[in-house]
Amino acid sequence: MVIANPHLKLDPAMAHWQRPAGDVGGDFVVFQRDARFLRLFVGDVTGHGEEAAHAAEQIRPMIEKELEGGVDEAKLRRWSKRVYDTLEDRFVAMTCLEIDLVEREAIVAVAGNPAVLIRRADDGSVDQIEADGMPLGLVDEDEWFAPSLRRVSLEEGDEIVCFTDGLTDTLGGHDGRRFGLDRVLSVLAAGHRRSPIQTLRASHAAYVDPAVEQDDVTVLWIGDPQRKAA
């Protein structure tokens, strides 16, 4: 999907790829676009299969109803409390992105998911924005701490990649090792001229051991609309 407006300074494309551990899974993606902002959320409910998928379908509408106005700490705390009160023995790792298409900056918050990666167009280097907050609903509201809302400047051609831990935790068929963040970074560096969706999906497919029970995988990419998304 290409999101474009000639009056804005950034015209990003967006694509995501998911691979449930079974027929269904607990990963989900929510997005919203208005005249100025692109807001995206990648969630990962603990567990696999139908129970995790059912939990995800309970949490998704909660987020969709409150997308207007962006994300702040109060909203994240409210969501965490609802997850804690609603989902028995489950929590939700969450990545929140709000991209200002006019000012060329993003607000990034990572609560329990792997780091958000920003691949820079000028030299192909990758910045990492690590998680610094608890997953939603992990503990009750008195003990829970929110992720930082970090501002990141963007230049034309920069790309954002975020994913659930099912990608880095994927077990390979050759030696039983995990796919790992280092491999993700290597794949992105090697495929600087290609969409990260293409390169990560191909590398993951070649690596994954189909005989081993794996976790759900979700990868989200926001970048140059001239680059093929899938």
C-alpha positions as CSV (number, residue, x, y, z in Angstrom):
1,M,0.0,0.0,0.0
2,V,1.4,3.4,-0.9
3,I,0.4,6.4,1.2
4,A,1.1,9.5,-0.9
5,N,0.1,13.2,-0.9
6,P,2.0,15.7,-3.0
7,H,1.4,18.4,-0.3
8,L,3.4,16.5,2.3
9,K,7.2,16.3,2.7
10,L,7.2,12.5,3.2
11,D,5.3,10.0,1.1
12,P,6.0,6.7,2.7
13,A,4.9,3.2,1.6
14,M,3.9,0.7,4.2
15,A,3.8,-3.1,4.1
16,H,3.8,-5.9,6.7
17,W,4.3,-9.6,6.6
18,Q,3.0,-12.1,9.2
19,R,3.6,-15.8,9.7
20,P,1.4,-17.3,12.5
21,A,2.8,-20.2,14.4
22,G,-0.3,-22.2,13.5
23,D,-3.5,-21.4,11.6
24,V,-3.9,-18.2,13.6
25,G,-1.7,-16.2,16.0
26,G,-1.5,-13.5,18.6
27,D,0.4,-10.9,16.6
28,F,-1.5,-7.9,15.2
29,V,-0.9,-4.6,13.3
30,V,-3.1,-1.5,13.7
31,F,-2.6,1.7,11.6
32,Q,-4.3,5.0,11.0
33,R,-3.6,7.9,8.6
34,D,-4.9,11.4,8.8
35,A,-3.9,14.6,7.1
36,R,-0.6,14.8,8.9
37,F,0.2,11.7,10.9
38,L,0.7,8.0,10.2
39,R,0.2,6.0,13.4
40,L,1.1,2.3,13.6
41,F,1.1,-0.3,16.3
42,V,2.6,-3.8,16.3
43,G,1.3,-6.0,19.1
44,D,2.3,-9.5,20.3
45,V,0.1,-11.3,22.7
46,T,1.8,-14.0,24.7
47,G,1.0,-17.6,23.6
48,H,0.1,-19.2,20.3
49,G,-2.9,-20.4,18.4
50,E,-6.6,-19.6,18.9
51,E,-6.3,-18.4,22.5
52,A,-3.7,-15.8,21.6
53,A,-5.7,-14.8,18.5
54,H,-8.8,-14.4,20.6
55,A,-6.9,-12.2,23.0
56,A,-5.5,-10.1,20.2
57,E,-9.0,-9.5,18.9
58,Q,-10.0,-8.2,22.3
59,I,-7.1,-5.8,22.4
60,R,-7.2,-4.5,18.8
61,P,-10.5,-2.6,19.1
62,M,-9.3,-0.9,22.3
63,I,-6.4,0.6,20.4
64,E,-8.4,1.4,17.3
65,K,-10.9,3.4,19.3
66,E,-8.2,5.7,20.8
67,L,-5.9,6.4,17.9
68,E,-6.9,10.0,17.5
69,G,-4.5,12.4,19.2
70,G,-1.5,10.0,19.1
71,V,0.1,8.1,22.0
72,D,1.0,9.5,25.4
73,E,2.0,7.9,28.7
74,A,-1.5,8.2,30.1
75,K,-3.0,6.3,27.2
76,L,-0.4,3.6,27.4
77,R,-1.1,3.2,31.2
78,R,-4.8,3.0,30.5
79,W,-4.2,0.3,27.9
80,S,-1.9,-1.7,30.2
81,K,-4.5,-1.6,32.9
82,R,-7.2,-2.9,30.6
83,V,-4.9,-5.7,29.3
84,Y,-4.1,-6.6,32.9
85,D,-7.8,-6.6,33.9
86,T,-9.0,-8.4,30.7
87,L,-6.5,-11.0,29.8
88,E,-5.9,-13.7,32.3
89,D,-2.2,-14.7,32.6
90,R,-1.3,-12.9,29.3
91,F,0.4,-9.6,28.4
92,V,1.0,-7.7,25.2
93,A,4.4,-6.5,23.9
94,M,3.8,-3.4,21.9
95,T,5.6,-1.1,19.4
96,C,4.1,2.3,18.8
97,L,5.0,4.6,16.0
98,E,3.7,8.1,15.1
99,I,5.2,9.6,12.0
100,D,4.8,13.3,11.4
101,L,4.8,13.5,7.6
102,V,5.3,17.3,7.6
103,E,8.0,17.7,10.2
104,R,9.9,14.5,9.1
105,E,10.1,13.0,12.5
106,A,8.7,9.9,14.4
107,I,7.7,9.3,17.9
108,V,8.7,5.8,18.9
109,A,7.7,3.8,22.0
110,V,8.7,0.2,22.5
111,A,7.1,-1.8,25.3
112,G,8.6,-5.3,25.4
113,N,9.1,-5.8,21.6
114,P,12.5,-6.0,19.9
115,A,14.2,-2.8,18.9
116,V,12.8,-0.6,16.2
117,L,15.4,-0.3,13.4
118,I,15.8,2.8,11.2
119,R,17.8,2.2,8.1
120,R,19.4,5.5,6.9
121,A,19.2,6.3,3.2
122,D,22.5,8.1,3.0
123,D,24.8,5.3,4.0
124,G,22.7,2.3,4.8
125,S,23.5,2.4,8.5
126,V,20.9,1.2,11.0
127,D,19.9,3.0,14.2
128,Q,18.4,0.9,17.0
129,I,15.7,2.1,19.4
130,E,15.6,-0.4,22.2
131,A,12.6,-1.3,24.4
132,D,12.7,0.5,27.7
133,G,9.2,-0.1,29.0
134,M,7.2,-3.1,30.2
135,P,4.7,-5.0,28.0
136,L,1.2,-4.0,28.5
137,G,-0.6,-5.8,31.3
138,L,2.6,-7.6,32.6
139,V,1.9,-6.3,36.1
140,D,-0.7,-4.2,37.8
141,E,-0.7,-0.5,37.3
142,D,1.2,0.4,40.5
143,E,4.2,-1.6,39.3
144,W,4.0,-1.1,35.6
145,F,6.3,1.5,33.9
146,A,5.7,3.0,30.5
147,P,8.2,3.1,27.6
148,S,9.8,6.4,26.7
149,L,8.3,8.4,23.9
150,R,11.4,9.1,21.8
151,R,11.6,11.6,18.9
152,V,13.6,10.6,15.9
153,S,14.3,12.8,12.9
154,L,13.8,11.3,9.4
155,E,15.4,12.1,6.1
156,E,14.0,11.4,2.6
157,G,14.5,7.7,1.9
158,D,15.0,6.5,5.5
159,E,13.2,3.3,6.3
160,I,11.7,2.0,9.6
161,V,11.5,-1.7,10.3
162,C,9.9,-3.2,13.4
163,F,9.0,-6.8,14.3
164,T,7.9,-9.2,17.0
165,D,10.3,-11.5,18.8
166,G,9.1,-14.4,16.7
167,L,11.5,-13.3,14.0
168,T,14.7,-13.1,16.2
169,D,13.7,-16.3,18.1
170,T,13.1,-18.4,15.0
171,L,15.0,-21.7,15.3
172,G,17.0,-22.8,12.3
173,G,17.2,-26.3,10.9
174,H,21.0,-26.5,10.5
175,D,22.2,-26.0,14.0
176,G,19.2,-25.1,16.1
177,R,20.3,-21.6,16.8
178,R,18.0,-18.6,16.8
179,F,17.7,-16.2,13.9
180,G,18.9,-13.4,16.1
181,L,19.2,-9.6,15.8
182,D,22.7,-9.8,14.3
183,R,21.3,-11.8,11.4
184,V,18.4,-9.3,11.0
185,L,21.0,-6.5,10.8
186,S,23.2,-8.4,8.3
187,V,20.2,-9.1,6.1
188,L,19.2,-5.4,6.1
189,A,22.8,-4.3,5.3
190,A,23.1,-6.8,2.5
191,G,19.8,-5.8,1.0
192,H,20.3,-2.0,1.1
193,R,18.7,-1.6,-2.4
194,R,15.7,-3.9,-1.7
195,S,12.7,-3.8,0.6
196,P,13.4,-5.2,4.1
197,I,10.1,-7.1,3.7
198,Q,11.6,-9.0,0.7
199,T,15.0,-9.6,2.2
200,L,13.8,-10.7,5.7
201,R,11.0,-12.9,4.4
202,A,13.4,-14.7,2.0
203,S,16.1,-15.1,4.7
204,H,13.6,-16.3,7.3
205,A,12.1,-18.9,4.9
206,A,15.5,-20.3,4.1
207,Y,16.4,-20.4,7.8
208,V,13.3,-21.7,9.7
209,D,13.1,-25.3,10.8
210,P,9.6,-26.4,9.9
211,A,9.9,-29.4,12.2
212,V,10.2,-27.2,15.3
213,E,7.3,-25.3,17.0
214,Q,8.0,-21.6,16.3
215,D,6.5,-18.4,17.5
216,D,4.3,-16.0,15.5
217,V,6.3,-13.6,13.3
218,T,5.3,-10.1,12.2
219,V,7.5,-7.6,10.3
220,L,6.4,-4.0,9.5
221,W,8.2,-1.7,7.1
222,I,7.7,1.9,6.3
223,G,9.8,3.4,3.6
224,D,10.4,4.6,0.1
225,P,7.4,4.0,-2.2
226,Q,9.8,3.5,-5.1
227,R,11.1,0.4,-3.4
228,K,9.0,-2.7,-3.9
229,A,7.2,-3.5,-0.7
230,A,6.6,-7.2,-1.2
